[in-house]
């Protein structure tokens, strides 16, 4: 079965510094997609970044980058120049393909990031 | 503005009552999803639908029901059969099915259900 593991329940970082949030995954599918979402205290899930299993380069979106190491099955999120507004829960997720062309997301347990001034 | 709306934001229910959570999207997305989130945990899939009048059970469908009569609407009913319904419920949508491209899911603001 497919699985996402986030081993860091909580992380602290100083404002303006970079932080890496870990994510490892387990799948036997040759084609898959990996996502990171941010969940602030308001509860909504905000899409941050996507990495396809066949993408040659690591994905980047502004201050977010994904350190994709396929052989190690890891997809760590790197946030550069942390801001106070980055304090939130962060979830790693993997797309699982189902029969009939359906797909669903499998989520990790999340990492709570606290940015200190 | 395009997006997903969920109502109500907070919902209180007595044991034994059915309640329906609303989810509406104006993104013209084909696929819609319902997730449940318990404190300190990730999201778990309840039901999903890729097309009108069709839906599939997710990982924790027992005690829940859905309908998809219109493309933009995907209401979730929490029935009295759901043993522990107190949770945060999130609705999402995406352009379509398949595994090509990002096809990311966009989420609504959520409904927090509390059973008294």
gemmi code that builds the backbone of each chain (N, CA, C; Angstrom):
import gemmi

chains = {
    "A": [
        ("UNK", (0.840, -1.192, 0.000), (0.000, 0.000, 0.000), (0.877, 1.244, 0.000)),
        ("UNK", (0.343, 2.261, -0.613), (1.088, 3.506, -0.675), (1.043, 4.204, 0.676)),
        ("UNK", (2.124, 4.907, 0.984), (2.222, 5.524, 2.300), (3.110, 6.755, 2.235)),
        ("UNK", (2.743, 7.756, 3.040), (3.536, 8.970, 3.181), (3.961, 9.085, 4.634)),
        ("UNK", (5.228, 9.354, 4.874), (5.734, 9.478, 6.237), (6.385, 10.836, 6.442)),
        ("UNK", (5.898, 11.535, 7.444), (6.524, 12.800, 7.867), (6.977, 12.596, 9.302)),
        ("UNK", (8.263, 12.555, 9.521), (8.808, 12.142, 10.813), (8.969, 13.290, 11.800)),
        ("UNK", (8.758, 14.512, 11.363), (8.950, 15.674, 12.235), (7.588, 16.210, 12.670)),
        ("UNK", (7.165, 15.949, 13.899), (5.875, 16.493, 14.337), (5.906, 18.018, 14.400)),
        ("UNK", (7.078, 18.570, 14.800), (7.184, 20.015, 14.907), (8.587, 20.484, 14.566)),
        ("UNK", (8.644, 21.692, 13.988), (9.936, 22.290, 13.647), (9.915, 23.766, 14.033)),
        ("UNK", (11.088, 24.273, 14.467), (11.245, 25.688, 14.757), (12.289, 26.263, 13.811)),
        ("UNK", (12.070, 27.497, 13.383), (13.069, 28.159, 12.547), (13.057, 29.653, 12.863)),
        ("UNK", (14.209, 30.252, 12.735), (14.320, 31.702, 12.942), (13.895, 32.406, 11.652)),
        ("UNK", (13.219, 33.504, 11.839), (12.806, 34.300, 10.682), (14.005, 34.578, 9.782)),
        ("UNK", (13.777, 34.498, 8.471), (14.752, 34.755, 7.409), (15.701, 33.585, 7.161)),
        ("UNK", (15.618, 32.543, 7.984), (16.448, 31.373, 7.727), (15.683, 30.368, 6.879)),
        ("UNK", (16.421, 29.392, 6.340), (15.801, 28.334, 5.552), (15.475, 27.138, 6.453)),
        ("UNK", (14.461, 26.375, 6.042), (14.072, 25.194, 6.810), (13.687, 24.087, 5.842)),
        ("UNK", (13.994, 22.858, 6.233), (13.638, 21.688, 5.415), (12.667, 20.815, 6.178)),
        ("UNK", (11.551, 20.498, 5.538), (10.549, 19.604, 6.115), (10.636, 18.275, 5.380)),
        ("UNK", (10.771, 17.202, 6.143), (11.033, 15.901, 5.543), (9.759, 15.178, 5.119)),
        ("UNK", (9.888, 14.409, 4.059), (8.794, 13.572, 3.579), (9.381, 12.370, 2.854)),
        ("UNK", (8.999, 11.191, 3.281), (9.361, 9.993, 2.530), (8.084, 9.289, 2.112)),
        ("UNK", (8.174, 8.542, 1.032), (6.980, 7.903, 0.490), (7.298, 6.472, 0.100)),
        ("UNK", (6.243, 5.708, -0.039), (6.392, 4.316, -0.428), (5.329, 4.008, -1.480)),
        ("UNK", (5.770, 3.580, -2.626), (4.846, 3.207, -3.689), (5.535, 2.252, -4.643)),
        ("UNK", (4.734, 1.423, -5.281), (5.262, 0.525, -6.301), (4.867, 1.001, -7.705)),
        ("UNK", (4.117, 2.084, -7.769), (3.713, 2.618, -9.071), (4.901, 3.319, -9.735)),
        ("UNK", (5.104, 3.115, -11.013), (6.204, 3.807, -11.695), (5.917, 5.291, -11.927)),
        ("UNK", (4.642, 5.646, -11.955), (4.259, 7.031, -12.184), (3.445, 7.531, -11.002)),
        ("UNK", (3.885, 8.638, -10.431), (3.178, 9.183, -9.275), (3.465, 10.671, -9.176)),
        ("UNK", (2.706, 11.325, -8.338), (2.899, 12.758, -8.125), (2.975, 13.054, -6.642)),
        ("UNK", (3.773, 14.017, -6.291), (3.956, 14.402, -4.888), (3.591, 15.869, -4.707)),
        ("UNK", (2.904, 16.165, -3.631), (2.395, 17.508, -3.373), (2.783, 17.934, -1.959)),
        ("UNK", (2.881, 19.237, -1.791), (2.957, 19.829, -0.458), (1.837, 20.847, -0.317)),
        ("UNK", (1.163, 20.778, 0.836), (0.104, 21.709, 1.166), (0.432, 22.366, 2.498)),
        ("UNK", (-0.036, 23.603, 2.626), (0.112, 24.357, 3.874), (-1.267, 24.528, 4.493)),
        ("UNK", (-1.370, 24.302, 5.789), (-2.642, 24.492, 6.480), (-2.444, 25.476, 7.631)),
        ("UNK", (-2.830, 26.729, 7.454), (-2.756, 27.690, 8.557), (-3.820, 27.380, 9.590)),
        ("UNK", (-3.825, 28.137, 10.659), (-4.760, 27.878, 11.749), (-6.214, 28.028, 11.314)),
        ("UNK", (-6.464, 28.725, 10.227), (-7.829, 28.880, 9.718), (-8.395, 27.561, 9.203)),
        ("UNK", (-7.523, 26.624, 8.853), (-7.974, 25.292, 8.465), (-7.932, 24.974, 6.984)),
        ("UNK", (-7.957, 25.963, 6.131), (-7.973, 25.641, 4.710), (-6.624, 25.076, 4.281)),
        ("UNK", (-6.621, 24.275, 3.251), (-5.411, 23.667, 2.713), (-4.989, 24.467, 1.487)),
        ("UNK", (-3.733, 24.905, 1.490), (-3.216, 25.731, 0.406), (-2.157, 24.947, -0.347)),
        ("UNK", (-2.352, 24.762, -1.628), (-1.391, 24.044, -2.455), (-0.115, 24.866, -2.609)),
        ("UNK", (1.031, 24.214, -2.394), (2.313, 24.914, -2.490), (3.116, 24.518, -3.720)),
        ("UNK", (3.290, 23.200, -3.914), (4.240, 22.770, -4.921), (3.960, 21.318, -5.303)),
        ("UNK", (4.323, 20.989, -6.554), (4.091, 19.653, -7.090), (5.358, 19.119, -7.761)),
        ("UNK", (5.565, 17.803, -7.612), (6.685, 17.140, -8.275), (6.175, 15.858, -8.913)),
        ("UNK", (6.349, 15.728, -10.210), (5.993, 14.497, -10.896), (7.154, 13.524, -10.852)),
        ("UNK", (6.851, 12.245, -10.832), (7.904, 11.244, -10.672), (8.863, 11.219, -11.862)),
        ("UNK", (8.415, 11.692, -13.007), (9.276, 11.709, -14.180), (9.912, 13.061, -14.460)),
        ("UNK", (9.606, 14.019, -13.605), (10.203, 15.343, -13.805), (11.708, 15.269, -13.593)),
        ("UNK", (12.437, 15.846, -14.514), (13.895, 15.767, -14.462), (14.480, 16.725, -13.426)),
        ("UNK", (13.805, 17.837, -13.224), (14.344, 18.843, -12.311), (13.481, 18.947, -11.060)),
        ("UNK", (14.091, 19.364, -9.978), (13.341, 19.615, -8.759), (12.415, 20.803, -8.957)),
        ("UNK", (11.208, 20.689, -8.440), (10.229, 21.758, -8.588), (10.577, 22.943, -7.694)),
        ("UNK", (10.282, 24.124, -8.192), (10.453, 25.340, -7.395), (9.250, 26.243, -7.631)),
        ("UNK", (8.829, 26.936, -6.558), (7.738, 27.903, -6.635), (8.050, 29.017, -5.654)),
        ("UNK", (8.665, 30.058, -6.152), (9.009, 31.172, -5.271), (9.983, 30.739, -4.196)),
        ("UNK", (9.598, 30.903, -2.930), (10.476, 30.523, -1.820), (10.437, 29.029, -1.501)),
        ("UNK", (9.570, 28.295, -2.199), (9.441, 26.864, -1.955), (10.198, 26.076, -3.019)),
        ("UNK", (10.912, 25.077, -2.575), (11.533, 24.150, -3.513), (11.394, 22.740, -2.949)),
        ("UNK", (11.415, 21.796, -3.849), (11.227, 20.413, -3.462), (12.516, 19.667, -3.756)),
        ("UNK", (13.103, 19.096, -2.743), (14.324, 18.305, -2.896), (13.899, 16.854, -3.134)),
        ("UNK", (13.793, 16.498, -4.408), (13.269, 15.200, -4.815), (14.423, 14.234, -5.033)),
        ("UNK", (14.461, 13.178, -4.226), (15.483, 12.153, -4.376), (14.759, 10.826, -4.597)),
        ("UNK", (14.625, 10.479, -5.869), (13.781, 9.348, -6.243), (14.291, 8.030, -5.690)),
        ("UNK", (15.587, 7.828, -5.731), (16.132, 6.561, -5.261), (15.907, 6.378, -3.766)),
        ("UNK", (15.912, 7.469, -3.035), (15.679, 7.413, -1.589), (14.203, 7.533, -1.253)),
        ("UNK", (13.369, 7.767, -2.267), (11.930, 7.971, -2.073), (11.677, 9.071, -1.053)),
        ("UNK", (12.330, 10.188, -1.284), (12.077, 11.331, -0.410), (11.734, 12.560, -1.239)),
        ("UNK", (10.931, 13.420, -0.659), (10.457, 14.636, -1.344), (10.372, 15.746, -0.303)),
        ("UNK", (11.518, 16.222, 0.128), (11.551, 17.203, 1.203), (11.233, 18.598, 0.685)),
        ("UNK", (10.502, 19.348, 1.484), (10.157, 20.735, 1.160), (11.169, 21.668, 1.798)),
        ("UNK", (11.711, 22.557, 1.003), (12.644, 23.562, 1.507), (11.976, 24.922, 1.394)),
        ("UNK", (11.893, 25.619, 2.520), (11.369, 26.979, 2.526), (12.540, 27.911, 2.793)),
        ("UNK", (12.799, 28.785, 1.871), (13.916, 29.717, 2.057), (13.395, 31.028, 2.649)),
        ("UNK", (14.270, 31.736, 3.341), (13.935, 33.062, 3.895), (12.596, 33.032, 4.608)),
        ("UNK", (12.500, 32.222, 5.661), (11.237, 32.025, 6.375), (10.633, 33.345, 6.833)),
        ("UNK", (9.322, 33.380, 6.799), (8.571, 34.549, 7.261), (7.617, 34.117, 8.372)),
        ("UNK", (7.204, 35.072, 9.180), (6.297, 34.757, 10.292), (5.021, 34.106, 9.780)),
        ("UNK", (4.591, 34.514, 8.608), (3.369, 33.951, 8.024), (3.520, 32.522, 7.552)),
        ("UNK", (4.718, 31.988, 7.600), (4.925, 30.585, 7.215), (4.553, 29.634, 8.341)),
        ("UNK", (4.321, 30.154, 9.526), (3.936, 29.304, 10.654), (2.601, 28.635, 10.345)),
        ("UNK", (2.609, 27.314, 10.292), (1.425, 26.548, 9.897), (1.752, 25.067, 9.976)),
        ("UNK", (0.741, 24.247, 9.665), (0.964, 22.810, 9.453), (1.287, 22.600, 7.988)),
        ("UNK", (2.197, 21.693, 7.726), (2.574, 21.378, 6.349), (2.380, 19.888, 6.107)),
        ("UNK", (1.678, 19.594, 5.018), (1.374, 18.205, 4.702), (1.997, 17.816, 3.370)),
        ("UNK", (2.614, 16.665, 3.372), (3.094, 16.041, 2.147), (2.022, 15.039, 1.699)),
        ("UNK", (1.804, 14.959, 0.409), (0.772, 14.054, -0.108), (1.237, 13.422, -1.409)),
        ("UNK", (0.696, 12.242, -1.674), (1.040, 11.524, -2.908), (-0.240, 11.157, -3.631)),
        ("UNK", (-0.219, 11.305, -4.935), (-1.380, 10.924, -5.731), (-1.308, 9.438, -6.042)),
        ("UNK", (-2.402, 8.760, -5.737), (-2.509, 7.339, -6.026), (-3.507, 7.153, -7.154)),
        ("UNK", (-3.114, 6.474, -8.213), (-4.018, 6.207, -9.318), (-4.891, 5.018, -8.985)),
        ("UNK", (-6.192, 5.155, -9.284), (-7.143, 4.100, -9.015), (-7.720, 3.592, -10.337)),
        ("UNK", (-8.484, 2.537, -10.267), (-9.093, 1.990, -11.483), (-10.138, 2.966, -12.012)),
        ("UNK", (-10.382, 2.885, -13.288), (-11.392, 3.740, -13.894), (-10.941, 5.164, -14.126)),
        ("UNK", (-9.644, 5.405, -13.987), (-9.124, 6.749, -14.223), (-9.230, 7.668, -13.031)),
        ("UNK", (-9.709, 7.162, -11.921), (-9.789, 7.974, -10.716), (-8.409, 8.104, -10.073)),
        ("UNK", (-8.282, 9.114, -9.235), (-7.079, 9.224, -8.423), (-7.440, 9.868, -7.101)),
        ("UNK", (-6.629, 9.629, -6.108), (-6.860, 10.228, -4.798), (-5.525, 10.627, -4.197)),
        ("UNK", (-5.577, 11.450, -3.178), (-4.386, 11.882, -2.469), (-4.254, 11.130, -1.157)),
        ("UNK", (-3.034, 10.695, -0.867), (-2.720, 10.103, 0.431), (-1.845, 11.096, 1.168)),
        ("UNK", (-2.254, 11.449, 2.394), (-1.558, 12.484, 3.152), (-0.706, 11.891, 4.267)),
        ("UNK", (0.394, 12.589, 4.563), (1.150, 12.293, 5.754), (0.494, 12.932, 6.966)),
        ("UNK", (1.085, 12.723, 8.125), (0.504, 13.227, 9.373), (0.766, 14.711, 9.589)),
        ("UNK", (1.705, 15.263, 8.821), (1.955, 16.693, 8.895), (3.104, 17.078, 9.810)),
        ("UNK", (3.638, 18.268, 9.574), (4.681, 18.872, 10.412), (4.254, 20.282, 10.760)),
        ("UNK", (4.281, 20.594, 12.039), (3.924, 21.961, 12.461), (5.180, 22.813, 12.493)),
        ("UNK", (5.181, 23.861, 11.694), (6.322, 24.767, 11.613), (6.024, 26.039, 12.381)),
        ("UNK", (6.946, 26.420, 13.243), (6.837, 27.677, 13.976), (8.012, 28.561, 13.595)),
        ("UNK", (7.722, 29.747, 13.101), (8.761, 30.700, 12.714), (8.876, 31.742, 13.824)),
        ("UNK", (10.074, 31.887, 14.368), (10.303, 32.824, 15.461), (10.965, 34.096, 14.951)),
        ("UNK", (10.568, 35.246, 15.499), (11.192, 36.512, 15.067), (12.623, 36.639, 15.573)),
    ],
    "B": [
        ("UNK", (-15.201, 35.753, -7.661), (-13.962, 34.995, -7.609), (-14.279, 33.511, -7.646)),
        ("UNK", (-13.419, 32.752, -8.350), (-13.609, 31.308, -8.395), (-13.093, 30.663, -7.128)),
        ("UNK", (-13.795, 29.619, -6.706), (-13.326, 28.933, -5.523), (-14.307, 27.893, -5.043)),
        ("UNK", (-14.053, 27.403, -3.851), (-14.894, 26.377, -3.226), (-15.451, 26.948, -1.935)),
        ("UNK", (-16.739, 26.804, -1.763), (-17.366, 27.266, -0.528), (-17.935, 26.074, 0.212)),
        ("UNK", (-17.818, 26.122, 1.516), (-18.389, 25.097, 2.376), (-19.226, 25.784, 3.444)),
        ("UNK", (-20.350, 25.185, 3.726), (-21.177, 25.738, 4.792), (-21.852, 24.604, 5.543)),
        ("UNK", (-22.119, 24.812, 6.831), (-21.678, 25.960, 7.626), (-20.211, 25.828, 8.037)),
        ("UNK", (-19.661, 26.848, 8.646), (-18.281, 26.801, 9.124), (-18.182, 25.936, 10.381)),
        ("UNK", (-19.185, 26.100, 11.246), (-19.269, 25.295, 12.463), (-20.644, 24.642, 12.510)),
        ("UNK", (-20.689, 23.413, 12.954), (-21.948, 22.671, 13.005), (-21.973, 21.818, 14.255)),
        ("UNK", (-23.078, 21.920, 14.963), (-23.254, 21.126, 16.172), (-24.425, 20.180, 15.952)),
        ("UNK", (-24.242, 18.982, 16.390), (-25.260, 17.964, 16.135), (-25.467, 17.125, 17.380)),
        ("UNK", (-26.702, 16.740, 17.593), (-26.988, 15.824, 18.690), (-26.774, 14.403, 18.190)),
        ("UNK", (-26.432, 13.534, 19.097), (-26.261, 12.138, 18.720), (-27.543, 11.595, 18.122)),
        ("UNK", (-27.405, 10.796, 17.071), (-28.579, 10.195, 16.443), (-29.160, 11.001, 15.311)),
        ("UNK", (-28.639, 12.207, 15.085), (-29.149, 13.039, 14.002), (-28.253, 12.946, 12.776)),
        ("UNK", (-28.891, 12.992, 11.614), (-28.137, 13.142, 10.372), (-27.907, 14.628, 10.120)),
        ("UNK", (-26.759, 14.958, 9.549), (-26.501, 16.340, 9.148), (-25.869, 16.340, 7.764)),
        ("UNK", (-26.131, 17.404, 7.009), (-25.584, 17.517, 5.659), (-24.662, 18.718, 5.571)),
        ("UNK", (-23.459, 18.482, 5.080), (-22.466, 19.527, 4.884), (-22.473, 19.917, 3.410)),
        ("UNK", (-22.473, 21.208, 3.177), (-22.556, 21.694, 1.804), (-21.173, 21.954, 1.228)),
        ("UNK", (-21.016, 21.681, -0.048), (-19.794, 22.000, -0.780), (-20.175, 22.428, -2.189)),
        ("UNK", (-19.769, 23.635, -2.576), (-20.066, 24.175, -3.895), (-18.774, 24.725, -4.507)),
        ("UNK", (-18.590, 24.464, -5.798), (-17.418, 25.025, -6.474), (-17.843, 25.665, -7.804)),
        ("UNK", (-17.190, 26.775, -8.129), (-17.466, 27.437, -9.405), (-16.217, 27.473, -10.273)),
        ("UNK", (-15.386, 26.451, -10.103), (-14.138, 26.346, -10.860), (-14.316, 25.513, -12.135)),
        ("UNK", (-15.518, 25.001, -12.327), (-15.804, 24.122, -13.460), (-14.965, 22.836, -13.409)),
        ("UNK", (-14.680, 22.391, -12.203), (-13.906, 21.161, -12.043), (-14.819, 19.945, -12.135)),
        ("UNK", (-14.285, 18.884, -12.739), (-15.051, 17.654, -12.831), (-15.019, 16.852, -11.533)),
        ("UNK", (-13.864, 16.802, -10.903), (-13.673, 15.930, -9.753), (-13.890, 16.678, -8.438)),
        ("UNK", (-14.553, 16.015, -7.507), (-14.751, 16.581, -6.169), (-14.507, 15.503, -5.121)),
        ("UNK", (-14.093, 15.947, -3.937), (-13.651, 15.023, -2.899), (-14.114, 15.511, -1.531)),
        ("UNK", (-14.299, 14.562, -0.622), (-14.527, 14.888, 0.782), (-13.462, 14.182, 1.626)),
        ("UNK", (-12.852, 14.976, 2.527), (-11.856, 14.454, 3.453), (-12.287, 14.728, 4.887)),
        ("UNK", (-11.799, 13.897, 5.761), (-11.978, 14.096, 7.193), (-10.603, 14.296, 7.814)),
        ("UNK", (-10.516, 15.261, 8.750), (-9.268, 15.490, 9.473), (-9.542, 15.476, 10.971)),
        ("UNK", (-8.839, 14.598, 11.658), (-8.908, 14.544, 13.120), (-7.716, 15.288, 13.696)),
        ("UNK", (-7.823, 15.773, 14.938), (-6.759, 16.598, 15.521), (-5.387, 15.938, 15.420)),
        ("UNK", (-4.408, 16.699, 14.934), (-3.039, 16.216, 14.862), (-2.788, 15.180, 13.791)),
        ("UNK", (-3.740, 15.020, 12.886), (-3.585, 13.996, 11.866), (-3.730, 14.581, 10.474)),
        ("UNK", (-3.366, 13.773, 9.504), (-3.553, 14.163, 8.118), (-4.990, 13.930, 7.679)),
        ("UNK", (-5.220, 14.142, 6.386), (-6.560, 14.003, 5.831), (-6.802, 12.570, 5.357)),
        ("UNK", (-8.035, 12.119, 5.548), (-8.430, 10.801, 5.053), (-9.642, 10.957, 4.130)),
        ("UNK", (-9.617, 10.226, 3.043), (-10.621, 10.372, 2.005), (-11.905, 9.628, 2.369)),
        ("UNK", (-13.031, 10.338, 2.274), (-14.331, 9.747, 2.590), (-15.017, 9.264, 1.307)),
        ("UNK", (-15.249, 10.186, 0.386), (-15.884, 9.898, -0.889), (-15.256, 10.780, -1.957)),
        ("UNK", (-15.361, 10.352, -3.208), (-14.927, 11.189, -4.301), (-15.816, 10.952, -5.515)),
        ("UNK", (-15.821, 11.926, -6.390), (-16.660, 11.877, -7.582), (-15.906, 12.518, -8.742)),
        ("UNK", (-15.912, 11.833, -9.866), (-15.216, 12.358, -11.035), (-16.177, 12.907, -12.078)),
        ("UNK", (-17.473, 12.637, -11.867), (-18.451, 13.047, -12.865), (-19.823, 13.089, -12.206)),
        ("UNK", (-20.698, 13.859, -12.770), (-22.057, 13.958, -12.235), (-22.722, 12.586, -12.197)),
        ("UNK", (-23.469, 12.353, -11.115), (-24.209, 11.111, -10.909), (-23.332, 9.885, -10.731)),
        ("UNK", (-22.080, 10.107, -10.402), (-21.183, 8.989, -10.125), (-20.268, 9.359, -8.978)),
        ("UNK", (-20.081, 8.456, -8.038), (-19.164, 8.695, -6.933), (-18.663, 7.364, -6.405)),
        ("UNK", (-17.555, 7.426, -5.713), (-16.899, 6.219, -5.220), (-16.559, 6.368, -3.748)),
        ("UNK", (-16.572, 5.264, -3.033), (-16.173, 5.276, -1.634), (-14.668, 5.458, -1.512)),
        ("UNK", (-14.278, 6.233, -0.520), (-12.874, 6.379, -0.198), (-12.484, 5.401, 0.894)),
        ("UNK", (-11.525, 5.800, 1.711), (-10.988, 4.897, 2.723), (-11.864, 4.769, 3.972)),
        ("UNK", (-12.687, 5.780, 4.242), (-13.474, 5.765, 5.480), (-14.922, 6.162, 5.200)),
        ("UNK", (-15.567, 5.476, 4.267), (-16.905, 5.867, 3.819), (-18.031, 5.452, 4.766)),
        ("UNK", (-17.767, 4.532, 5.665), (-18.847, 4.017, 6.511), (-19.448, 5.118, 7.371)),
        ("UNK", (-20.782, 5.215, 7.324), (-21.484, 6.224, 8.110), (-21.678, 7.538, 7.387)),
        ("UNK", (-21.253, 7.592, 6.139), (-21.384, 8.800, 5.317), (-22.111, 8.478, 4.021)),
        ("UNK", (-22.738, 9.501, 3.439), (-23.317, 9.355, 2.113), (-23.143, 10.660, 1.352)),
        ("UNK", (-23.137, 10.570, 0.025), (-22.968, 11.756, -0.820), (-23.924, 11.677, -2.000)),
        ("UNK", (-24.031, 12.791, -2.705), (-24.754, 12.835, -3.971), (-24.004, 13.784, -4.889)),
        ("UNK", (-24.185, 13.602, -6.187), (-23.552, 14.498, -7.162), (-24.553, 14.706, -8.301)),
        ("UNK", (-25.551, 15.501, -8.014), (-26.607, 15.769, -8.993), (-26.222, 16.909, -9.934)),
        ("UNK", (-25.326, 17.764, -9.486), (-24.855, 18.870, -10.305), (-23.335, 18.900, -10.264)),
        ("UNK", (-22.737, 19.397, -11.300), (-21.274, 19.414, -11.387), (-20.669, 20.242, -10.267)),
        ("UNK", (-21.353, 21.319, -9.909), (-20.758, 22.248, -8.952), (-21.027, 21.897, -7.495)),
        ("UNK", (-21.831, 20.880, -7.231), (-22.249, 20.613, -5.856), (-21.975, 19.167, -5.452)),
        ("UNK", (-21.475, 18.984, -4.234), (-21.139, 17.635, -3.759), (-21.408, 17.578, -2.256)),
        ("UNK", (-22.659, 17.531, -1.838), (-22.968, 17.529, -0.401), (-22.646, 16.208, 0.269)),
        ("UNK", (-22.241, 16.303, 1.515), (-21.903, 15.133, 2.329), (-22.879, 15.029, 3.491)),
        ("UNK", (-23.485, 13.872, 3.664), (-24.367, 13.623, 4.800), (-23.652, 12.723, 5.799)),
        ("UNK", (-23.579, 13.207, 7.020), (-23.027, 12.413, 8.110), (-24.211, 11.761, 8.810)),
        ("UNK", (-24.305, 10.468, 8.729), (-25.481, 9.783, 9.267), (-25.263, 9.375, 10.720)),
        ("UNK", (-26.332, 8.947, 11.335), (-26.259, 8.517, 12.736), (-25.428, 7.232, 12.870)),
        ("UNK", (-25.151, 6.588, 11.745), (-24.351, 5.366, 11.779), (-22.860, 5.642, 11.944)),
        ("UNK", (-22.472, 6.898, 11.760), (-21.060, 7.256, 11.920), (-20.771, 7.320, 13.418)),
        ("UNK", (-19.873, 6.450, 13.884), (-19.657, 6.282, 15.324), (-18.987, 7.468, 15.981)),
        ("UNK", (-18.096, 8.118, 15.298), (-17.335, 9.212, 15.901), (-17.228, 10.358, 14.892)),
        ("UNK", (-18.305, 11.103, 14.703), (-18.331, 12.084, 13.621), (-17.645, 13.414, 13.929)),
        ("UNK", (-17.308, 13.668, 15.172), (-16.674, 14.949, 15.501), (-15.325, 15.043, 14.809)),
        ("UNK", (-15.193, 16.022, 13.919), (-13.976, 16.169, 13.120), (-14.085, 17.430, 12.278)),
        ("UNK", (-13.014, 17.704, 11.550), (-12.966, 18.804, 10.587), (-13.117, 18.195, 9.202)),
        ("UNK", (-14.085, 18.711, 8.429), (-14.373, 18.131, 7.124), (-13.982, 19.117, 6.022)),
        ("UNK", (-13.214, 18.620, 5.085), (-12.723, 19.441, 3.990), (-13.209, 18.897, 2.663)),
        ("UNK", (-13.699, 19.785, 1.836), (-14.114, 19.456, 0.484), (-13.045, 19.966, -0.482)),
        ("UNK", (-12.821, 19.248, -1.547), (-11.815, 19.647, -2.534), (-12.326, 19.363, -3.933)),
        ("UNK", (-11.697, 20.012, -4.902), (-12.015, 19.726, -6.301), (-10.752, 19.802, -7.135)),
        ("UNK", (-10.778, 19.136, -8.270), (-9.670, 19.213, -9.218), (-10.234, 19.154, -10.624)),
        ("UNK", (-9.384, 19.534, -11.570), (-9.842, 19.647, -12.951), (-10.420, 18.340, -13.452)),
        ("UNK", (-9.714, 17.241, -13.194), (-10.224, 15.973, -13.680), (-9.495, 14.834, -13.033)),
        ("UNK", (-9.624, 13.715, -13.657), (-9.031, 12.506, -13.115), (-7.688, 12.263, -13.787)),
        ("UNK", (-7.132, 11.120, -13.565), (-5.882, 10.770, -14.225), (-4.670, 11.216, -13.434)),
        ("UNK", (-3.529, 10.806, -13.896), (-2.309, 11.088, -13.159), (-1.317, 11.945, -13.890)),
        ("UNK", (-1.771, 12.633, -14.933), (-0.829, 13.439, -15.695), (-0.839, 14.861, -15.187)),
        ("UNK", (0.338, 15.430, -15.089), (0.425, 16.817, -14.651), (0.086, 16.948, -13.183)),
        ("UNK", (0.102, 18.167, -12.711), (-0.118, 18.372, -11.285), (-1.562, 18.061, -10.908)),
        ("UNK", (-2.520, 18.591, -11.683), (-3.918, 18.295, -11.392), (-4.200, 18.419, -9.896)),
        ("UNK", (-3.688, 19.513, -9.317), (-3.779, 19.633, -7.859), (-5.214, 19.807, -7.419)),
        ("UNK", (-5.443, 19.423, -6.171), (-6.758, 19.599, -5.574), (-6.807, 20.940, -4.850)),
        ("UNK", (-7.892, 21.652, -5.073), (-8.137, 22.917, -4.399), (-9.150, 22.665, -3.291)),
        ("UNK", (-8.903, 23.237, -2.130), (-9.710, 22.937, -0.963), (-10.597, 24.107, -0.560)),
        ("UNK", (-11.729, 23.746, 0.030), (-12.593, 24.734, 0.643), (-12.117, 25.068, 2.044)),
        ("UNK", (-12.798, 25.976, 2.740), (-12.365, 26.417, 4.068), (-12.672, 25.424, 5.178)),
        ("UNK", (-13.507, 24.417, 4.900), (-13.787, 23.384, 5.889), (-15.006, 23.653, 6.752)),
        ("UNK", (-15.540, 22.577, 7.306), (-16.634, 22.622, 8.277), (-16.209, 21.840, 9.503)),
        ("UNK", (-16.333, 22.482, 10.662), (-15.973, 21.787, 11.899), (-17.255, 21.250, 12.537)),
        ("UNK", (-17.383, 19.953, 12.580), (-18.570, 19.297, 13.120), (-18.292, 18.799, 14.523)),
        ("UNK", (-19.199, 19.136, 15.422), (-19.097, 18.670, 16.806), (-20.395, 17.969, 17.189)),
        ("UNK", (-20.273, 16.769, 17.697), (-21.439, 16.024, 18.163), (-21.550, 16.187, 19.670)),
        ("UNK", (-22.726, 16.655, 20.103), (-22.924, 16.950, 21.517), (-23.454, 15.737, 22.260)),
    ],
}
model = gemmi.Model(1)
for chain_id, residues in chains.items():
    chain = gemmi.Chain(chain_id)
    for i, (resn, *xyz) in enumerate(residues, 1):
        res = gemmi.Residue()
        res.name, res.seqid = resn, gemmi.SeqId(i, " ")
        for name, pos in zip(("N", "CA", "C"), xyz):
            atom = gemmi.Atom()
            atom.name, atom.element = name, gemmi.Element(name[0])
            atom.pos, atom.b_iso = gemmi.Position(*pos), 0.0
            res.add_atom(atom)
        chain.add_residue(res)
    model.add_chain(chain)
structure = gemmi.Structure()
structure.add_model(model)
structure.setup_entities()
